């Protein structure tokens, strides 16, 4: 097995090297939330800095209770005994894939680490496209067909993973699609892992949100964390809500397996961070307000970036959550995702990720765009972006958008010139009047 650096982390390091060398690059390749830590969270962490014991593998009781309350306020009664904490939701996802075993169904496209983690534990991912216009949830009808085909070949398929809302597309699956997938999961005895780390960053709070746990609580695991909603990526803390006991599934049995994995990999989450996270998962008003500001900023900037891609004829689904877009630049006919990504970076100073890193067709010219590093280079600038009534008018955001527009227009002109050179009859003759 060949293990390589995650595509997102590799791209981030490459772009940072280029910037240190003096290159002008608009960084749209890394899904970091790009905002300052709330002062109340800093205070909680500092106050807990003397906590230096390992603590329980499942996480501190206060954090598990706070996470249970977090889900209860979102309509999911939760037993704290069925909450497991880890150093980020990413290790929890890895531990869950290992604990459940068997092959796993993933949306296509989907976050780069899902398939990589499955490979690491010896599982084979089955990539299934989302319904047209959606993202993060594989088409339930196709899931049923693919699982039956894999099982007919002798494979063990045990789970399906969804992302609500989605990275890379920025879309939110409809309640109808989630409900149909839950039904398929029941029929085929699949566990559902629902990565809901962007749940609190749905741009329009009135948009209907359905978790698989709302309709199939007996077989749904939810993972989340604070890296996106509260910009705490470097703090590394996540929580998982395991299925509650029923005739079909036993969350306690899964808990035992997951804790066995956790005990050998991370022992326990960092104790001081757990104390700060317990405060955050209690939804105190000051953090609820901060998340609301973040949600608004991400939505405003994501839509502005989408406008720049649409101006050159790209097909871009309207973003609904998080800070991602998934433009399709196939109309330019400049090659597949790797070609477009290279041209954008090396010739136009625009850093994005190729769609094939997310399991997409390499021949398709789709790229993943993250807007959250456009908010400024300093904590002061990022705070100004967060609180501004019109962040698009701030000089640093406006400059980034202008650079993006110029680069995309230059990219489009490359295609126009190529058409004019090889097919002059297709280029209209200017009218002078």
C-alpha positions as CSV (number, residue, x, y, z in Angstrom):
1,X,0.0,0.0,0.0
2,X,1.3,3.4,-1.0
3,X,0.4,6.2,1.5
4,X,0.8,9.8,0.3
5,X,0.1,13.1,1.9
6,X,-3.6,14.1,1.8
7,X,-4.4,16.2,-1.3
8,X,-5.7,19.1,0.7
9,X,-2.7,19.3,3.0
10,X,-0.3,18.8,0.2
11,X,-1.9,21.6,-1.8
12,X,-1.9,23.9,1.2
13,X,1.8,23.4,1.8
14,X,2.7,23.9,-1.9
15,X,0.7,27.2,-2.1
16,X,2.3,28.4,1.1
17,X,5.8,27.7,-0.3
18,X,4.9,29.6,-3.4
19,X,3.6,32.6,-1.4
20,X,6.8,32.6,0.7
21,X,8.8,32.7,-2.5
22,X,6.9,35.9,-3.5
23,X,4.2,34.5,-5.8
24,X,0.8,36.0,-5.8
25,X,-1.6,33.1,-5.3
26,X,-5.3,33.3,-4.3
27,X,-5.6,30.4,-2.0
28,X,-8.8,28.5,-2.7
29,X,-7.5,25.0,-2.1
30,X,-7.7,24.4,1.7
31,X,-10.8,24.0,3.8
32,X,-9.7,25.9,6.9
33,X,-12.4,28.1,8.4
34,X,-10.1,31.2,8.3
35,X,-11.5,33.0,11.3
36,X,-10.2,34.0,14.8
37,X,-10.8,32.0,17.9
38,X,-13.6,33.5,20.1
39,X,-12.0,35.2,23.2
40,X,-14.3,33.2,25.5
41,X,-12.9,29.9,24.1
42,X,-9.3,31.1,24.6
43,X,-10.2,31.9,28.2
44,X,-11.7,28.5,28.8
45,X,-8.6,26.8,27.3
46,X,-6.2,28.9,29.4
47,X,-8.2,28.1,32.5
48,X,-8.0,24.4,31.8
49,X,-4.3,24.4,30.9
50,X,-3.5,22.6,34.2
51,X,-5.5,19.6,33.3
52,X,-2.8,17.1,32.2
53,X,-4.2,13.7,32.9
54,X,-5.2,11.3,30.2
55,X,-8.8,11.0,31.2
56,X,-11.4,8.4,29.9
57,X,-10.9,7.0,26.4
58,X,-14.5,7.9,25.5
59,X,-13.9,11.5,26.6
60,X,-14.6,13.5,29.7
61,X,-18.2,13.1,31.1
62,X,-18.8,16.9,30.9
63,X,-18.0,16.9,27.2
64,X,-20.1,13.9,26.4
65,X,-23.0,15.4,28.3
66,X,-22.6,18.7,26.5
67,X,-22.5,17.0,23.1
68,X,-25.7,15.0,24.0
69,X,-27.3,18.3,24.8
70,X,-26.1,19.8,21.5
71,X,-27.9,17.0,19.6
72,X,-31.0,17.1,21.8
73,X,-31.5,20.8,20.9
74,X,-31.4,19.7,17.3
75,X,-34.2,17.2,17.8
76,X,-32.1,14.1,18.6
77,X,-32.4,12.8,22.2
78,X,-28.9,11.4,23.0
79,X,-27.5,9.2,25.7
80,X,-24.1,10.6,26.8
81,X,-23.0,7.0,27.2
82,X,-23.3,6.7,23.4
83,X,-21.1,9.7,22.7
84,X,-17.4,9.1,22.0
85,X,-14.9,12.0,21.8
86,X,-11.7,12.1,19.8
87,X,-8.9,14.4,18.6
88,X,-11.0,15.7,15.7
89,X,-13.8,14.1,13.8
90,X,-11.3,12.8,11.3
91,X,-9.7,10.2,13.6
92,X,-13.2,9.2,14.8
93,X,-14.2,8.5,11.2
94,X,-11.1,6.4,10.7
95,X,-11.9,4.5,13.9
96,X,-15.5,4.0,12.9
97,X,-14.6,2.6,9.5
98,X,-12.2,0.2,11.2
99,X,-14.6,-0.8,13.9
100,X,-17.6,-1.4,11.6
101,X,-15.4,-3.4,9.0
102,X,-16.3,-4.3,5.5
103,X,-16.5,-2.2,2.4
104,X,-18.1,1.3,2.4
105,X,-20.3,3.2,0.0
106,X,-19.2,6.8,-0.6
107,X,-20.7,9.7,-2.5
108,X,-18.9,10.7,-5.7
109,X,-17.4,13.2,-5.3
110,X,-16.6,13.2,-1.6
111,X,-14.0,14.5,0.8
112,X,-10.5,13.2,0.0
113,X,-10.0,11.4,3.3
114,X,-13.0,9.1,3.2
115,X,-11.6,6.8,0.5
116,X,-8.1,7.1,1.7
117,X,-9.1,6.0,5.2
118,X,-11.0,3.1,3.8
119,X,-7.9,2.0,1.9
120,X,-5.8,2.3,5.0
121,X,-8.0,-0.2,6.9
122,X,-8.2,-2.6,4.0
123,X,-11.7,-1.7,2.9
124,X,-12.7,-1.0,-0.7
125,X,-14.8,2.1,-1.2
126,X,-17.7,2.0,-3.6
127,X,-18.2,5.4,-5.2
128,X,-21.8,6.3,-6.1
129,X,-22.9,9.7,-7.6
130,X,-25.3,11.9,-5.8
131,X,-28.7,12.7,-7.4
132,X,-28.5,15.5,-10.0
133,X,-28.2,18.9,-8.3
134,X,-27.4,17.4,-4.9
135,X,-24.2,16.5,-3.1
136,X,-23.0,14.5,-0.1
137,X,-25.5,11.6,-0.3
138,X,-25.2,8.9,-2.9
139,X,-28.2,8.3,-5.1
140,X,-30.2,5.7,-3.0
141,X,-31.3,3.7,-6.1
142,X,-27.8,3.4,-7.3
143,X,-26.6,2.5,-3.8
144,X,-29.0,-0.5,-3.7
145,X,-27.8,-1.7,-7.2
146,X,-24.1,-1.3,-6.4
147,X,-24.3,-3.0,-3.0
148,X,-26.2,-6.0,-4.4
149,X,-23.7,-6.3,-7.2
150,X,-20.7,-6.2,-4.8
151,X,-22.3,-8.7,-2.5
152,X,-23.0,-11.0,-5.5
153,X,-19.2,-10.9,-6.1
154,X,-18.6,-12.1,-2.5
155,X,-17.7,-8.7,-1.0
156,X,-18.9,-7.6,2.4
157,X,-20.5,-4.2,2.3
158,X,-21.3,-2.8,5.8
159,X,-21.8,0.9,5.6
160,X,-22.6,4.1,3.7
161,X,-21.1,7.5,4.5
162,X,-22.9,10.9,3.8
163,X,-21.9,14.5,4.4
164,X,-24.5,17.1,5.3
165,X,-23.9,19.7,3.9
166,X,-21.3,18.5,1.5
167,X,-17.6,19.0,1.0
168,X,-16.7,19.4,-1.9
169,X,-19.9,20.6,-3.6
170,X,-21.3,22.9,-0.9
171,X,-24.7,21.3,-1.5
172,X,-27.2,19.9,1.0
173,X,-29.1,16.7,0.2
174,X,-32.9,17.0,0.4
175,X,-34.9,15.4,3.1
176,X,-36.4,13.1,0.5
177,X,-33.0,11.8,-0.6
178,X,-31.9,11.2,3.0
179,X,-35.2,9.4,3.7
180,X,-34.8,7.1,0.7
181,X,-31.2,6.3,1.6
182,X,-32.3,5.4,5.2
183,X,-34.8,3.0,3.7
184,X,-32.2,1.4,1.5
185,X,-29.9,1.1,4.5
186,X,-32.6,-0.7,6.4
187,X,-33.3,-3.1,3.5
188,X,-29.6,-3.9,3.0
189,X,-28.5,-3.8,6.6
190,X,-26.1,-0.9,6.2
191,X,-24.8,1.3,8.9
192,X,-24.9,5.0,8.0
193,X,-22.1,7.3,9.0
194,X,-23.3,11.0,8.7
195,X,-20.5,13.6,8.8
196,X,-22.3,16.7,9.9
197,X,-19.4,18.9,10.7
198,X,-20.8,21.7,8.5
199,X,-24.4,21.4,9.9
200,X,-24.3,24.7,11.7
201,X,-23.0,26.5,8.6
202,X,-26.0,26.0,6.4
203,X,-26.2,29.4,4.8
204,X,-30.0,29.7,5.0
205,X,-31.2,28.5,8.4
206,X,-34.7,28.0,7.0
207,X,-33.4,25.4,4.5
208,X,-34.8,21.9,5.6
209,X,-32.1,19.8,7.2
210,X,-32.7,16.1,7.8
211,X,-30.1,13.9,9.4
212,X,-30.3,10.2,8.7
213,X,-30.5,9.9,12.5
214,X,-33.9,11.6,12.3
215,X,-35.3,8.7,10.2
216,X,-33.0,5.8,11.0
217,X,-31.6,6.4,14.5
218,X,-31.0,2.7,15.1
219,X,-28.3,2.6,12.4
220,X,-27.0,6.1,12.1
221,X,-23.7,7.4,13.5
222,X,-23.2,11.2,13.5
223,X,-19.7,12.8,13.6
224,X,-19.1,16.5,14.2
225,X,-16.5,18.9,15.7
226,X,-15.6,22.5,16.2
227,X,-13.0,23.0,13.4
228,X,-15.5,24.5,10.9
229,X,-18.3,26.2,12.9
230,X,-15.9,27.8,15.4
231,X,-12.7,27.8,13.4
232,X,-10.9,25.4,15.9
233,X,-9.1,23.2,13.3
234,X,-5.8,23.3,15.2
235,X,-7.4,22.3,18.5
236,X,-8.4,18.9,17.2
237,X,-11.6,17.9,19.0
238,X,-14.5,15.9,17.6
239,X,-17.5,13.9,18.9
240,X,-19.5,10.9,17.6
241,X,-23.1,10.0,18.4
242,X,-23.5,6.3,18.1
243,X,-26.8,4.5,17.3
244,X,-29.1,4.0,20.1
245,X,-30.0,0.4,21.0
246,X,-32.8,-1.3,19.1
247,X,-33.7,-4.7,17.7
248,X,-31.7,-3.9,14.5
249,X,-28.5,-2.5,16.0
250,X,-26.6,-2.1,19.3
251,X,-24.7,1.1,19.7
252,X,-23.1,-0.2,22.9
253,X,-21.4,-3.0,20.9
254,X,-20.1,-0.5,18.4
255,X,-18.9,1.7,21.3
256,X,-16.8,-1.2,22.7
257,X,-15.1,-1.7,19.3
258,X,-14.5,2.0,18.7
259,X,-13.0,2.5,22.2
260,X,-10.7,-0.4,21.5
261,X,-9.4,1.3,18.4
262,X,-9.2,4.7,20.2
263,X,-7.3,3.2,23.1
264,X,-4.5,2.0,20.8
265,X,-4.4,5.1,18.6
266,X,-5.1,8.3,20.6
267,X,-5.6,7.1,24.2
268,X,-7.9,10.1,25.0
269,X,-8.5,13.6,23.6
270,X,-6.5,16.5,25.0
271,X,-7.9,17.3,28.4
272,X,-7.7,21.1,28.3
273,X,-9.4,21.2,24.8
274,X,-12.2,18.9,26.1
275,X,-13.1,21.5,28.8
276,X,-13.3,24.3,26.2
277,X,-15.2,22.1,23.9
278,X,-17.8,21.2,26.6
279,X,-18.5,24.9,26.9
280,X,-18.8,25.3,23.2
281,X,-21.2,22.3,22.8
282,X,-23.5,23.9,25.4
283,X,-24.3,26.6,22.7
284,X,-23.7,29.7,24.9
285,X,-25.3,32.8,23.3
286,X,-21.9,34.4,22.4
287,X,-20.8,31.4,20.4
288,X,-24.3,31.0,18.8
289,X,-23.9,34.6,17.6
290,X,-20.3,34.0,16.4
291,X,-21.5,31.0,14.3
292,X,-24.3,33.1,12.8
293,X,-21.8,35.7,11.7
294,X,-19.5,33.0,10.3
295,X,-22.4,31.4,8.4
296,X,-23.3,34.7,6.9
297,X,-19.7,35.5,5.8
298,X,-19.1,32.1,4.3
299,X,-22.3,32.4,2.3
300,X,-21.7,36.0,1.0
301,X,-18.2,35.2,-0.1
302,X,-19.0,31.8,-1.6
303,X,-21.8,33.4,-3.7
304,X,-19.4,36.2,-4.8
305,X,-16.8,33.6,-5.9
306,X,-19.5,31.6,-7.7
307,X,-20.4,34.8,-9.7
308,X,-16.8,35.0,-10.9
309,X,-16.9,31.5,-12.3
310,X,-20.3,31.9,-13.8
311,X,-19.1,35.1,-15.6
312,X,-16.8,32.9,-17.7
313,X,-19.5,30.3,-18.5
314,X,-18.7,27.7,-15.8
315,X,-21.4,25.6,-14.4
316,X,-21.5,26.0,-10.7
317,X,-24.2,24.7,-8.3
318,X,-25.3,27.4,-5.9
319,X,-23.5,26.8,-2.5
320,X,-25.8,26.0,0.4
321,X,-23.5,25.4,3.3
322,X,-19.9,25.5,4.5
323,X,-17.4,27.4,2.3
324,X,-17.1,25.3,-0.8
325,X,-17.9,25.4,-4.5
326,X,-17.6,22.8,-7.2
327,X,-17.2,24.6,-10.6
328,X,-17.3,22.6,-13.9
329,X,-14.9,24.2,-16.4
330,X,-15.4,21.6,-19.1
331,X,-16.7,24.2,-21.6
332,X,-13.2,25.6,-21.9
333,X,-11.9,22.3,-23.3
334,X,-8.5,22.8,-21.7
335,X,-8.2,19.2,-20.4
336,X,-9.3,17.4,-17.3
337,X,-9.2,18.4,-13.7
338,X,-5.4,18.1,-13.3
339,X,-4.8,20.2,-16.3
340,X,-7.2,23.0,-15.2
341,X,-5.7,22.9,-11.7
342,X,-2.2,23.2,-13.0
343,X,-3.0,26.0,-15.4
344,X,-4.9,28.0,-12.8
345,X,-2.0,27.8,-10.3
346,X,1.0,28.1,-12.5
347,X,-0.3,30.6,-15.1
348,X,-3.0,32.6,-13.2
349,X,-2.1,32.4,-9.5
350,X,-5.3,30.6,-8.5
351,X,-5.0,27.6,-6.2
352,X,-7.8,25.0,-6.3
353,X,-8.0,21.2,-5.9
354,X,-8.8,18.9,-8.8
355,X,-12.0,17.0,-8.7
356,X,-10.3,13.6,-9.1
357,X,-8.8,14.1,-5.7
358,X,-12.4,13.7,-4.5
359,X,-13.1,10.5,-6.5
360,X,-14.5,12.3,-9.5
361,X,-13.7,11.4,-13.1
362,X,-10.2,12.7,-13.9
363,X,-11.3,13.6,-17.5
364,X,-13.9,16.0,-16.1
365,X,-12.7,19.6,-15.6
366,X,-14.3,20.0,-12.2
367,X,-12.4,21.6,-9.3
368,X,-13.1,22.2,-5.6
369,X,-12.9,25.8,-4.4
370,X,-12.7,26.8,-0.8
371,X,-13.3,30.5,-0.1
372,X,-12.5,30.7,3.6
373,X,-8.9,31.8,3.3
374,X,-10.0,35.0,1.5
375,X,-10.9,36.8,4.7
376,X,-7.5,38.3,5.5
377,X,-4.0,37.5,6.6
378,X,-4.2,38.7,10.2
379,X,-6.6,38.2,13.1
380,X,-7.7,41.8,12.9
381,X,-8.5,41.6,9.2
382,X,-10.4,38.3,9.7
383,X,-12.4,39.8,12.5
384,X,-13.2,42.8,10.4
385,X,-14.4,40.5,7.6
386,X,-16.6,38.6,10.2
387,X,-18.3,41.8,11.5
388,X,-18.5,43.9,8.3
389,X,-21.9,44.7,7.0
390,X,-20.5,44.4,3.5
391,X,-17.4,42.2,3.6
392,X,-17.0,42.2,-0.2
393,X,-16.0,45.9,0.0
394,X,-13.1,45.3,2.3
395,X,-9.9,46.0,0.4
396,X,-8.3,42.5,1.0
397,X,-11.4,40.6,0.0
398,X,-12.0,42.9,-3.0
399,X,-8.4,42.4,-4.1
400,X,-8.7,38.6,-3.9
401,X,-11.9,38.7,-5.9
402,X,-10.4,41.0,-8.5
403,X,-7.3,38.7,-8.8
404,X,-9.7,35.7,-9.2
405,X,-11.8,37.5,-11.9
406,X,-8.7,38.6,-13.9
407,X,-7.2,35.1,-13.8
408,X,-10.5,33.4,-14.8
409,X,-11.0,35.9,-17.7
410,X,-7.4,35.2,-18.8
411,X,-8.1,31.5,-18.7
412,X,-11.3,32.0,-20.7
413,X,-9.3,34.0,-23.3
414,X,-6.8,31.2,-23.7
415,X,-9.7,29.0,-24.8
416,X,-11.2,31.8,-27.0
417,X,-7.8,32.2,-28.7
418,X,-7.4,28.5,-29.2
419,X,-10.8,28.3,-30.9
420,X,-10.0,31.3,-33.1
421,X,-6.7,29.8,-34.2
422,X,-8.1,26.3,-35.0
423,X,-11.7,27.1,-35.9
424,X,-11.9,30.8,-37.1
425,X,-15.4,30.3,-38.5
426,X,-16.7,29.7,-35.0
427,X,-15.5,33.1,-33.7
428,X,-18.0,36.0,-34.5
429,X,-16.7,38.9,-36.5
430,X,-16.9,42.2,-34.5
431,X,-19.5,44.7,-35.8
432,X,-18.4,48.4,-36.1
433,X,-21.2,50.9,-36.4
